[in-house]
Amino acid sequence: MQRDQDVNAGRELDADQESRTWELGGGSARAVYRDLLRFGPRSRRDLTVRLSLSAPTVTRVTRDLLEAGQLRTLETVARPKGRPQEPLDIEENRGPRFIGVKVTADGVHAVATTVRGNVLEELALPLTETSPGIVEEVIVELVQALLEAHPRVARIGVSLGGPVAHRRVVISSYLLGWEREHDLATALEARLQLPVVVENDLVAMVNGLHWFGMGRSYSSFAVLTVGAGVGIATVIDDGLVTGQSHVAGLTGLLPIGRRGDGTPLPIREVASTSSILRRARAAEVITAEQGMEELRRKLAAEDPEVLVIARELAHALAAAAAGLAAVVDPEVIVLGGENVDLVRAAGSAFEDALRAAIATSQQGLVVRVLSGDFEEWARGSAVIAIQEFVGPVL
């Protein structure tokens, strides 16, 4: 009898956890939680110094967060002088979950993550067409499947190619063929009954790098991605540059040279998938019916003509990166996107061209390369949902 009561009590606790809103409280509580979330365990004393909060305020908000199950205490650390310190950290294992969704012209990729963006499960489905209604159907199908396995979801993040206003309305999407504004967040919230945030896919991915990935160690970095589109994103002084039209770095129109008629040559005409394939077909490296799969097969075989195309891509990206270095002077340049493997195949071509074009004082510029798979992008979608949950930096 007692055992049955204990089991029922456990079920009631699980149900209560699943239905919680996971709210964090006021600005001070969010500031404390955000700092621990991004930068790891700290003592209350360290938090008062880092966040310029009073000791009584930190004591109060950490007590409230501990009682709400949002924080946990770690083992006490002895100090050479003074009282031992009791570090605090967020409660990740039993905390809220988030779902991130990345939409491409070919399919939808979704992940469930912890509040620190650690991926727990990944699912994907193909797209037969890219109309808003079909895209929504596939997103809902994937999200509902993840919700069954991960019920403590606090928010959902969705990203796709194209400018997005207010993290809700897709202004347009060239890759999906959306020519009119579409309030994707509201449409999905009505069907999923959970808060939804929508963002440009590059912006979401870079936020993921900035909060929990390689970008966390830097206050300024620039990301260049090559795939169906070409994207550029910059983080300066710990803030992502989006621009007043929400299209900073997203248009693919950055000039990297001149055409034969003297007009500017935009990077997308050299580095996008369609332009790479057009160049390969014109050079008869592949036939009109063949695509990136055949190009990669020949690349793996070290076909010299494909390597020429790979070096051209590397040089185009280096020209764009040099322009960023001249204007922004970032600590790191990050290369990503599904076609980044072509840049890798070009060996040192990218770095050699970049270092030849930047100032002597910038020769220490670090270059990093992402994997090119979609998990990083879907994870970024989850991170924008995490950011909405935590709240903005004030």
C-alpha positions as CSV (number, residue, x, y, z in Angstrom):
1,M,0.0,0.0,0.0
2,Q,2.8,2.4,1.0
3,R,4.7,1.5,-2.2
4,D,1.7,2.3,-4.3
5,Q,1.4,5.7,-2.6
6,D,5.1,6.4,-3.2
7,V,4.7,5.5,-6.9
8,N,1.6,7.7,-7.2
9,A,3.4,10.6,-5.4
10,G,6.3,10.2,-7.9
11,R,3.9,10.3,-10.8
12,E,2.3,13.5,-9.4
13,L,5.7,15.1,-9.1
14,D,6.6,14.2,-12.7
15,A,3.3,15.6,-13.9
16,D,3.8,18.7,-11.9
17,Q,7.3,19.1,-13.5
18,E,5.9,18.6,-16.9
19,S,3.3,21.3,-16.5
20,R,5.5,23.9,-14.9
21,T,6.0,27.2,-16.7
22,W,9.6,27.3,-15.7
23,E,9.6,31.1,-15.2
24,L,12.7,32.6,-13.7
25,G,11.4,35.7,-11.9
26,G,12.6,39.3,-12.2
27,G,15.6,40.9,-13.8
28,S,18.1,40.1,-11.0
29,A,17.1,36.4,-10.9
30,R,17.4,36.2,-14.7
31,A,20.9,37.9,-14.6
32,V,22.1,35.4,-12.0
33,Y,20.7,32.4,-13.9
34,R,22.0,33.7,-17.3
35,D,25.5,34.1,-15.9
36,L,25.6,30.6,-14.4
37,L,24.0,29.2,-17.5
38,R,26.6,30.6,-19.9
39,F,29.8,30.6,-17.8
40,G,29.3,27.8,-15.3
41,P,29.4,27.5,-11.5
42,R,30.1,30.4,-9.2
43,S,29.8,31.4,-5.6
44,R,27.3,33.9,-4.4
45,R,30.2,36.3,-3.7
46,D,31.5,36.0,-7.3
47,L,28.0,36.7,-8.6
48,T,27.7,39.9,-6.6
49,V,31.0,41.2,-8.1
50,R,30.3,40.1,-11.7
51,L,26.8,41.3,-11.8
52,S,27.1,44.4,-9.6
53,L,24.3,43.2,-7.4
54,S,24.1,43.6,-3.6
55,A,24.8,40.6,-1.4
56,P,21.3,40.5,0.0
57,T,19.8,40.5,-3.5
58,V,22.0,37.6,-4.7
59,T,21.1,35.7,-1.5
60,R,17.4,36.2,-2.0
61,V,17.3,35.4,-5.8
62,T,19.5,32.3,-5.5
63,R,17.4,31.1,-2.6
64,D,14.2,31.5,-4.7
65,L,15.9,29.8,-7.7
66,L,17.1,26.9,-5.5
67,E,13.6,26.4,-4.1
68,A,12.1,26.5,-7.6
69,G,14.5,23.7,-8.7
70,Q,16.3,26.0,-11.2
71,L,19.7,25.9,-9.4
72,R,21.6,23.4,-7.5
73,T,24.5,23.6,-5.0
74,L,27.8,22.0,-5.6
75,E,30.4,20.7,-3.2
76,T,31.8,23.3,-0.8
77,V,35.2,24.6,-1.8
78,A,37.8,25.5,0.9
79,R,39.7,28.7,0.5
80,P,43.2,29.6,1.9
81,K,41.6,32.5,3.7
82,G,38.0,33.3,4.7
83,R,34.9,31.1,4.8
84,P,34.5,28.2,2.4
85,Q,32.5,28.9,-0.7
86,E,29.5,27.0,-1.9
87,P,29.3,27.2,-5.7
88,L,26.0,27.3,-7.5
89,D,25.1,26.0,-10.9
90,I,21.9,25.7,-13.0
91,E,19.9,22.5,-12.7
92,E,20.4,21.1,-16.2
93,N,19.4,17.4,-15.9
94,R,16.0,18.0,-14.3
95,G,15.5,21.5,-15.8
96,P,13.4,22.5,-18.8
97,R,13.9,21.2,-22.3
98,F,13.9,23.0,-25.6
99,I,13.2,22.1,-29.2
100,G,15.2,23.6,-32.1
101,V,14.0,23.2,-35.7
102,K,16.0,24.1,-38.8
103,V,14.1,24.3,-42.1
104,T,15.8,23.9,-45.5
105,A,14.4,23.6,-49.0
106,D,14.9,19.9,-48.8
107,G,13.8,19.0,-45.3
108,V,13.3,19.8,-41.7
109,H,15.8,18.9,-38.9
110,A,14.8,19.0,-35.2
111,V,16.6,18.5,-31.9
112,A,15.6,18.4,-28.3
113,T,18.2,20.0,-26.0
114,T,18.8,20.8,-22.4
115,V,18.8,24.4,-21.2
116,R,22.6,24.5,-22.0
117,G,21.9,23.5,-25.6
118,N,23.2,19.9,-25.2
119,V,21.4,17.8,-27.8
120,L,19.4,14.9,-26.4
121,E,17.7,13.6,-29.6
122,E,17.7,14.5,-33.3
123,L,14.9,13.8,-35.9
124,A,14.5,14.8,-39.6
125,L,11.9,14.6,-42.3
126,P,12.1,15.5,-46.0
127,L,10.0,18.2,-47.6
128,T,8.0,17.4,-50.7
129,E,7.2,21.1,-51.2
130,T,8.0,24.3,-49.3
131,S,4.7,26.2,-49.1
132,P,4.1,27.6,-45.6
133,G,1.3,25.1,-44.9
134,I,3.4,22.1,-45.7
135,V,6.4,23.4,-43.8
136,E,4.2,23.9,-40.8
137,E,2.8,20.4,-41.0
138,V,6.2,18.8,-41.0
139,I,7.5,21.0,-38.2
140,V,4.4,20.1,-36.1
141,E,4.9,16.3,-36.8
142,L,8.6,16.5,-35.7
143,V,7.9,18.6,-32.6
144,Q,5.1,16.4,-31.4
145,A,7.3,13.3,-31.7
146,L,10.0,15.0,-29.6
147,L,7.4,16.3,-27.1
148,E,6.4,12.7,-26.4
149,A,9.9,11.7,-25.5
150,H,10.8,15.1,-23.8
151,P,7.7,16.5,-22.1
152,R,9.4,19.2,-20.1
153,V,9.7,21.6,-23.1
154,A,9.6,25.3,-22.2
155,R,9.9,26.8,-25.7
156,I,10.5,26.0,-29.3
157,G,12.8,27.7,-31.7
158,V,12.5,27.6,-35.5
159,S,15.0,28.9,-38.1
160,L,15.1,29.2,-41.8
161,G,16.8,31.1,-44.6
162,G,15.5,34.7,-44.9
163,P,15.0,37.8,-42.8
164,V,12.8,37.6,-39.8
165,A,11.2,40.4,-37.8
166,H,10.8,40.5,-34.1
167,R,11.7,36.8,-33.9
168,R,8.2,35.9,-35.1
169,V,7.4,37.0,-38.7
170,V,9.3,35.7,-41.7
171,I,9.6,38.7,-44.0
172,S,10.5,36.5,-47.0
173,S,12.5,33.4,-47.9
174,Y,14.1,33.1,-51.3
175,L,15.2,29.5,-50.6
176,L,11.6,28.4,-49.7
177,G,9.9,30.5,-52.3
178,W,8.1,32.7,-49.7
179,E,7.5,36.1,-51.3
180,R,5.1,37.5,-48.7
181,E,5.3,38.0,-44.9
182,H,4.2,35.0,-42.9
183,D,3.7,35.0,-39.1
184,L,5.1,31.5,-38.5
185,A,5.4,31.9,-34.8
186,T,1.7,32.6,-34.2
187,A,0.7,29.8,-36.6
188,L,2.8,27.2,-34.8
189,E,1.8,28.4,-31.3
190,A,-1.8,27.9,-32.2
191,R,-1.1,24.2,-33.0
192,L,1.5,23.3,-30.5
193,Q,0.3,25.3,-27.5
194,L,3.8,26.3,-26.5
195,P,5.8,29.6,-27.0
196,V,7.6,29.7,-30.4
197,V,10.4,31.9,-31.5
198,V,11.5,32.2,-35.2
199,E,14.8,33.5,-36.5
200,N,17.0,33.5,-39.5
201,D,19.0,30.3,-39.6
202,L,22.4,31.9,-39.7
203,V,21.5,34.3,-36.8
204,A,20.3,31.3,-34.8
205,M,23.4,29.3,-35.5
206,V,25.7,32.1,-34.6
207,N,23.8,32.7,-31.3
208,G,24.3,29.0,-30.6
209,L,28.1,29.5,-31.1
210,H,28.1,32.7,-29.1
211,W,26.3,31.3,-26.1
212,F,27.5,27.7,-25.8
213,G,29.9,27.0,-28.7
214,M,33.4,28.1,-29.8
215,G,32.3,31.7,-29.8
216,R,31.8,31.9,-26.1
217,S,35.5,32.5,-25.6
218,Y,35.6,35.5,-27.8
219,S,34.0,39.0,-27.6
220,S,34.2,39.4,-31.4
221,F,34.1,36.9,-34.2
222,A,32.8,36.6,-37.8
223,V,31.1,33.6,-39.4
224,L,30.9,32.9,-43.1
225,T,28.7,30.0,-44.3
226,V,28.5,28.5,-47.8
227,G,25.6,26.4,-49.0
228,A,22.4,27.1,-51.0
229,G,23.0,30.6,-49.9
230,V,26.0,32.5,-48.6
231,G,25.7,34.1,-45.2
232,I,27.9,36.4,-43.1
233,A,27.4,37.2,-39.4
234,T,29.5,39.2,-37.0
235,V,29.5,39.4,-33.2
236,I,31.1,42.6,-31.9
237,D,31.5,43.4,-28.2
238,D,29.4,40.3,-27.3
239,G,26.5,41.5,-29.5
240,L,25.3,40.0,-32.8
241,V,25.0,42.7,-35.5
242,T,21.5,42.3,-37.2
243,G,21.0,45.7,-38.9
244,Q,18.0,48.0,-39.1
245,S,16.5,45.9,-42.0
246,H,17.2,42.5,-40.3
247,V,19.5,41.5,-43.2
248,A,23.0,42.4,-42.1
249,G,25.2,39.8,-43.8
250,L,22.2,37.8,-45.2
251,T,21.8,39.2,-48.7
252,G,24.8,37.5,-50.4
253,L,25.5,40.8,-52.1
254,L,28.9,41.6,-50.5
255,P,31.1,42.5,-53.5
256,I,34.4,40.5,-53.7
257,G,35.5,41.7,-57.1
258,R,34.2,42.9,-60.5
259,R,32.6,41.2,-63.4
260,G,34.0,41.6,-66.9
261,D,31.7,44.5,-67.6
262,G,33.0,46.3,-64.5
263,T,29.9,45.9,-62.3
264,P,30.4,44.5,-58.7
265,L,30.7,40.7,-58.4
266,P,28.6,39.6,-55.3
267,I,29.9,36.7,-53.3
268,R,26.7,34.6,-53.9
269,E,27.6,34.5,-57.6
270,V,30.8,32.6,-56.8
271,A,30.2,30.8,-53.5
272,S,26.5,29.5,-53.5
273,T,25.7,25.9,-54.4
274,S,24.0,27.0,-57.7
275,S,27.0,29.0,-58.7
276,I,29.5,26.2,-57.9
277,L,27.4,23.8,-59.9
278,R,27.1,26.3,-62.8
279,R,30.9,26.6,-62.9
280,A,31.4,22.9,-62.7
281,R,29.0,22.2,-65.6
282,A,30.5,25.0,-67.7
283,A,33.9,23.4,-67.3
284,E,32.3,20.0,-68.1
285,V,33.5,18.6,-64.8
286,I,30.0,17.2,-64.2
287,T,27.0,16.9,-66.6
288,A,23.8,19.0,-66.5
289,E,22.0,16.1,-64.7
290,Q,24.7,15.7,-62.0
291,G,24.9,17.7,-58.8
292,M,26.9,18.2,-55.6
293,E,27.0,14.4,-54.9
294,E,29.0,13.7,-58.0
295,L,31.2,16.8,-57.4
296,R,32.0,15.5,-54.0
297,R,32.7,12.0,-55.4
298,K,35.3,13.5,-57.8
299,L,36.6,15.7,-55.0
300,A,37.3,12.6,-52.9
301,A,39.2,11.2,-55.9
302,E,41.3,14.4,-56.0
303,D,40.1,15.3,-59.5
304,P,42.3,18.3,-60.4
305,E,39.5,20.2,-62.1
306,V,37.3,19.9,-59.0
307,L,40.2,21.1,-56.9
308,V,40.4,24.2,-59.1
309,I,36.8,25.0,-58.3
310,A,37.4,24.3,-54.6
311,R,40.3,26.8,-54.6
312,E,38.2,29.4,-56.4
313,L,35.6,29.1,-53.6
314,A,38.3,29.4,-51.0
315,H,39.7,32.5,-52.6
316,A,36.2,34.1,-52.8
317,L,35.6,33.4,-49.1
318,A,39.0,34.8,-48.3
319,A,38.2,38.0,-50.1
320,A,35.0,38.4,-48.0
321,A,36.8,37.5,-44.8
322,A,39.5,40.1,-45.6
323,G,36.9,42.7,-46.0
324,L,35.4,41.8,-42.6
325,A,38.8,41.9,-41.0
326,A,39.4,45.3,-42.4
327,V,36.2,46.7,-41.0
328,V,35.4,44.7,-37.9
329,D,38.9,43.3,-36.9
330,P,37.5,40.2,-35.2
331,E,39.4,37.8,-33.1
332,V,38.2,34.8,-35.1
333,I,36.9,33.9,-38.5
334,V,34.6,30.8,-38.5
335,L,33.8,28.9,-41.7
336,G,30.6,26.8,-41.9
337,G,27.8,25.6,-44.1
338,E,27.2,22.4,-46.0
339,N,29.8,23.2,-48.7
340,V,32.6,24.0,-46.3
341,D,34.1,20.6,-47.2
342,L,35.1,22.1,-50.5
343,V,37.1,24.8,-48.7
344,R,38.8,22.1,-46.6
345,A,39.7,20.2,-49.8
346,A,41.5,23.3,-51.1
347,G,44.1,22.9,-48.3
348,S,45.7,26.1,-47.2
349,A,44.2,28.2,-50.0
350,F,41.8,30.1,-47.8
351,E,44.3,31.0,-45.1
352,D,47.0,31.8,-47.5
353,A,44.8,34.2,-49.5
354,L,43.3,35.7,-46.3
355,R,46.7,36.4,-44.7
356,A,48.0,37.9,-47.9
357,A,45.1,40.4,-47.8
358,I,45.0,41.5,-44.1
359,A,47.3,43.9,-42.2
360,T,50.5,42.8,-40.5
361,S,49.0,43.5,-37.1
362,Q,46.1,41.0,-37.9
363,Q,48.2,38.0,-38.8
364,G,47.3,36.4,-35.5
365,L,43.6,36.2,-36.7
366,V,42.3,32.7,-35.8
367,V,40.5,30.6,-38.4
368,R,38.1,27.9,-37.3
369,V,36.0,25.5,-39.4
370,L,32.6,24.0,-38.4
371,S,31.6,20.4,-39.2
372,G,29.0,21.4,-41.9
373,D,26.2,19.1,-40.5
374,F,22.7,20.3,-39.7
375,E,22.8,19.5,-36.0
376,E,24.8,22.8,-35.3
377,W,22.0,24.8,-37.1
378,A,19.1,23.0,-35.3
379,R,20.9,23.5,-32.0
380,G,21.2,27.2,-32.7
381,S,17.4,27.2,-33.2
382,A,17.0,25.7,-29.7
383,V,19.4,28.4,-28.3
384,I,17.2,31.2,-29.5
385,A,14.4,29.6,-27.6
386,I,16.7,29.4,-24.6
387,Q,17.5,33.1,-24.9
388,E,13.8,34.0,-25.0
389,F,13.3,31.8,-21.9
390,V,16.2,33.5,-20.0
391,G,15.4,37.0,-21.2
392,P,17.6,39.7,-22.8
393,V,20.8,41.1,-21.3
394,L,19.8,44.4,-19.7
